[in-house]
Amino acid sequence: MAKQNIYDNEIFFENYRKLRKNAGNANDVFEIPALLSLLPDLCGKKVLDLGCGFGEHCRLLADMGAASITGIDISEKMLDIARRENSSPKTEYINMPMEELNRLDGEYDLAVSSLALHYVEDLDGVVKNIRSLLTDGGLFVFSQENPICTSYSGGDRWTRDENGSKLYLNLKDYSVEGMRSTQWFVDNVQKYHRMFSTIVNILAQNGFVIEKMIEPVPTKEILEKFPKYEDLRHKPDFLLVRAKKQ
Ligand SMILES: C[S@@+](CC[C@H](N)C(=O)[O-])C[C@H]1O[C@@H](n2cnc3c(N)ncnc32)[C@H](O)[C@@H]1O
């Protein structure tokens, strides 16, 4: 099946850009702080960012002392912003699907991927290639949509009370892995659902040891500022993993 490149869809792209500019978006409040907390000391490190999007993480990694950052992304629209807004002498952007990582050469100390792996059908193939690009002891730090979210296959996400307030999440088809076609700004946005055990086993089978996982949930302080995140008590939106090449 042809790989989808939804971020080059004009309507999707414009809406996603707006979403990321909203103050208090879930990336800024939950995902980015959790991802940063999993990073090692970056001084002098060679870093690969898979699905780098607008390049915001590449810029952060450069500011944190990385020696070089290679950001790859399938979307030319996303890379266009990255090149215009988040360039640095240490940063290179390449338009390439991460399924073709074997085209890269060189060695990296760290591979980072933020919220891109759930767009990939062959996670095992990507992880194999990451392994061969990493130095011994190199780290793979990634976030993806939480499997509780990627499992969604239609119908009501929530059971609600008579006033329409959310009571709890409806979880179905969790064990049915594979492509999900969802509506997100546009119809037919394709993502891939994998169970937790599948993700963990793919890492283990490719010689990675998991050092830490995070499923960010709202703290009291976050809820005071952003009461809308109350739902995340039931359903963490993200899964983050720090894995080390053995
Ligand atoms: C949710 S955005 C995240 C962007 C960036 N990592 C961030 O956190 O700001 C997902 C990105 O993954 C990219 N992407 C999706 N599938 C990809 C693939 N197969 N190879 C490379 N990039 C991909 C998209 O084009 C998009 O830029």
The ligand as a Tripos MOL2 file, in Angstrom:
@<TRIPOS>MOLECULE
LIG
   27    29     1     0     0
SMALL
NO_CHARGES

@<TRIPOS>ATOM
      1 C1          2.6220   14.9610   14.5230 C.3       1 LIG1
      2 S1          3.8610   15.5080   13.4160 S.3       1 LIG1
      3 C2          5.2280   15.7210   14.5380 C.3       1 LIG1
      4 C3          6.3040   16.6290   14.0310 C.3       1 LIG1
      5 C4          7.4800   16.8370   14.9890 C.3       1 LIG1
      6 N1          8.1570   15.6080   15.2860 N.3       1 LIG1
      7 C5          6.9990   17.4900   16.2650 C.2       1 LIG1
      8 O1          6.8090   16.7660   17.2600 O.co2     1 LIG1
      9 O2          6.7800   18.6950   16.2670 O.co2     1 LIG1
     10 C6          4.2970   14.0140   12.5700 C.3       1 LIG1
     11 C7          5.3650   14.1990   11.5100 C.3       1 LIG1
     12 O3          5.7660   12.9120   11.0350 O.3       1 LIG1
     13 C8          5.9400   12.9890    9.6380 C.3       1 LIG1
     14 N2          5.8320   11.6350    9.0710 N.ar      1 LIG1
     15 C9          4.7360   10.8690    8.9860 C.ar      1 LIG1
     16 N3          5.0170    9.6930    8.4050 N.ar      1 LIG1
     17 C10         6.3500    9.7180    8.1230 C.ar      1 LIG1
     18 C11         7.2510    8.7890    7.5260 C.ar      1 LIG1
     19 N4          6.8240    7.6030    7.1070 N.pl3     1 LIG1
     20 N5          8.5460    9.1510    7.3990 N.ar      1 LIG1
     21 C12         8.9720   10.3760    7.8160 C.ar      1 LIG1
     22 N6          8.1680   11.2910    8.3740 N.ar      1 LIG1
     23 C13         6.8700   10.9670    8.5320 C.ar      1 LIG1
     24 C14         4.8570   13.9390    9.1800 C.3       1 LIG1
     25 O4          5.0920   14.4560    7.8900 O.3       1 LIG1
     26 C15         4.9050   14.9830   10.2840 C.3       1 LIG1
     27 O5          5.7990   16.0090    9.9970 O.3       1 LIG1
@<TRIPOS>BOND
     1     1     2 1
     2     2     3 1
     3     2    10 1
     4     3     4 1
     5     4     5 1
     6     5     6 1
     7     5     7 1
     8     7     8 2
     9     7     9 1
    10    10    11 1
    11    11    12 1
    12    11    26 1
    13    12    13 1
    14    13    14 1
    15    13    24 1
    16    14    15 ar
    17    14    23 ar
    18    15    16 ar
    19    16    17 ar
    20    17    18 ar
    21    17    23 ar
    22    18    19 1
    23    18    20 ar
    24    20    21 ar
    25    21    22 ar
    26    22    23 ar
    27    24    25 1
    28    24    26 1
    29    26    27 1
@<TRIPOS>SUBSTRUCTURE
     1 LIG1         1 GROUP 0 **** ****
